[in-house]
Amino acid sequence: MALTQAEFNRMVGDHAPALYRMAYRLIGDRHEAEDLVQDTFRSAWKSRGSFREGSGHRAWLAAILRRRAVDHWRRPPPPGLTADGLGPEVGLAAEEPGRNECSDQMQRGLEQLPADLREALLLVVVGELTHHEAAELLGVPLGTVLSRVSRARRRLRDYLLSQQRMRSRESTEK
């Protein structure tokens, strides 16, 4: 059964913040993440007729977001400089999303993880999907998702602790 406009609007309001956090952690750029979420909702609206009632809205949207992220990674990077040698226009720096939730170190730690571990962790923690929903989305057994999330958390924790120890050593040496 197709989603109505009111149901879709409610779904956008309920899930946009979580999708944005997931997109930001997948892409690492706030503007690209905004575009990715917009593309996700545009695709969801176009394919609203294929939505199966009873399946989770967030899982459905996360699946679309994941496909949009893969499309993003396949695109060639934008050119660095314009023909006249001037760089592209740069906007004013704004506060990064999730600054209080995840530091730059956290982002660097996520980037250190293998793609399969990072994706499972982001779907469950940032995307707030259940382990079962993440397993269905990734097309892997539930145990695989549980294992990937556990290993990702352990590796991320180890990375952050090592960074903290390094900073602590540097501050005592000064």
Contacts in CASP RR format, 6 or more apart in sequence:
PFRMAT RR
TARGET T0000
AUTHOR 0000-0000-0000
METHOD contacts of the structure
MODEL  1
MALTQAEFNRMVGDHAPALYRMAYRLIGDRHEAEDLVQDTFRSAWKSRGS
FREGSGHRAWLAAILRRRAVDHWRRPPPPGLTADGLGPEVGLAAEEPGRN
ECSDQMQRGLEQLPADLREALLLVVVGELTHHEAAELLGVPLGTVLSRVS
RARRRLRDYLLSQQRMRSRESTEK
1 49 0 8 1.000
1 51 0 8 1.000
1 53 0 8 1.000
2 48 0 8 1.000
2 49 0 8 1.000
2 51 0 8 1.000
3 11 0 8 1.000
3 48 0 8 1.000
3 49 0 8 1.000
3 51 0 8 1.000
8 44 0 8 1.000
8 45 0 8 1.000
8 48 0 8 1.000
11 44 0 8 1.000
11 57 0 8 1.000
11 61 0 8 1.000
12 41 0 8 1.000
14 57 0 8 1.000
14 58 0 8 1.000
15 57 0 8 1.000
15 58 0 8 1.000
15 61 0 8 1.000
16 37 0 8 1.000
16 41 0 8 1.000
18 58 0 8 1.000
18 126 0 8 1.000
18 127 0 8 1.000
18 128 0 8 1.000
19 37 0 8 1.000
19 40 0 8 1.000
19 58 0 8 1.000
19 61 0 8 1.000
19 62 0 8 1.000
19 65 0 8 1.000
19 127 0 8 1.000
20 33 0 8 1.000
20 34 0 8 1.000
20 37 0 8 1.000
20 97 0 8 1.000
21 97 0 8 1.000
21 98 0 8 1.000
21 101 0 8 1.000
21 126 0 8 1.000
21 127 0 8 1.000
22 62 0 8 1.000
22 65 0 8 1.000
22 122 0 8 1.000
22 123 0 8 1.000
22 126 0 8 1.000
22 127 0 8 1.000
23 32 0 8 1.000
23 33 0 8 1.000
23 34 0 8 1.000
23 36 0 8 1.000
23 37 0 8 1.000
23 40 0 8 1.000
23 65 0 8 1.000
23 69 0 8 1.000
24 30 0 8 1.000
24 33 0 8 1.000
24 97 0 8 1.000
24 98 0 8 1.000
25 102 0 8 1.000
25 107 0 8 1.000
25 110 0 8 1.000
25 122 0 8 1.000
25 126 0 8 1.000
26 33 0 8 1.000
26 36 0 8 1.000
26 65 0 8 1.000
26 69 0 8 1.000
26 119 0 8 1.000
26 122 0 8 1.000
27 33 0 8 1.000
27 36 0 8 1.000
27 69 0 8 1.000
27 72 0 8 1.000
28 107 0 8 1.000
30 94 0 8 1.000
30 96 0 8 1.000
30 97 0 8 1.000
32 72 0 8 1.000
33 97 0 8 1.000
36 65 0 8 1.000
36 68 0 8 1.000
36 69 0 8 1.000
36 72 0 8 1.000
37 65 0 8 1.000
39 68 0 8 1.000
40 61 0 8 1.000
40 64 0 8 1.000
40 65 0 8 1.000
40 68 0 8 1.000
41 61 0 8 1.000
43 64 0 8 1.000
43 67 0 8 1.000
43 68 0 8 1.000
44 51 0 8 1.000
44 60 0 8 1.000
44 61 0 8 1.000
44 64 0 8 1.000
47 64 0 8 1.000
51 60 0 8 1.000
56 133 0 8 1.000
58 127 0 8 1.000
58 128 0 8 1.000
58 129 0 8 1.000
58 133 0 8 1.000
59 129 0 8 1.000
59 133 0 8 1.000
59 136 0 8 1.000
59 137 0 8 1.000
62 123 0 8 1.000
62 127 0 8 1.000
62 129 0 8 1.000
62 133 0 8 1.000
62 137 0 8 1.000
63 137 0 8 1.000
66 119 0 8 1.000
66 123 0 8 1.000
66 137 0 8 1.000
78 88 0 8 1.000
80 87 0 8 1.000
80 88 0 8 1.000
81 87 0 8 1.000
81 88 0 8 1.000
82 88 0 8 1.000
96 104 0 8 1.000
105 160 0 8 1.000
105 163 0 8 1.000
106 156 0 8 1.000
106 160 0 8 1.000
108 159 0 8 1.000
109 156 0 8 1.000
109 159 0 8 1.000
109 160 0 8 1.000
110 118 0 8 1.000
110 121 0 8 1.000
110 122 0 8 1.000
110 156 0 8 1.000
111 118 0 8 1.000
112 155 0 8 1.000
112 159 0 8 1.000
113 121 0 8 1.000
113 152 0 8 1.000
113 155 0 8 1.000
113 156 0 8 1.000
116 148 0 8 1.000
117 148 0 8 1.000
117 149 0 8 1.000
117 151 0 8 1.000
117 152 0 8 1.000
117 155 0 8 1.000
118 152 0 8 1.000
119 138 0 8 1.000
120 134 0 8 1.000
120 138 0 8 1.000
120 145 0 8 1.000
120 148 0 8 1.000
120 149 0 8 1.000
120 152 0 8 1.000
121 148 0 8 1.000
121 149 0 8 1.000
121 152 0 8 1.000
121 153 0 8 1.000
121 156 0 8 1.000
123 129 0 8 1.000
123 133 0 8 1.000
123 134 0 8 1.000
123 137 0 8 1.000
123 138 0 8 1.000
124 130 0 8 1.000
124 131 0 8 1.000
124 134 0 8 1.000
124 145 0 8 1.000
124 149 0 8 1.000
125 149 0 8 1.000
129 137 0 8 1.000
131 142 0 8 1.000
131 143 0 8 1.000
131 145 0 8 1.000
131 146 0 8 1.000
131 149 0 8 1.000
132 142 0 8 1.000
134 145 0 8 1.000
134 149 0 8 1.000
135 141 0 8 1.000
135 142 0 8 1.000
135 143 0 8 1.000
135 144 0 8 1.000
135 145 0 8 1.000
138 144 0 8 1.000
138 145 0 8 1.000
END
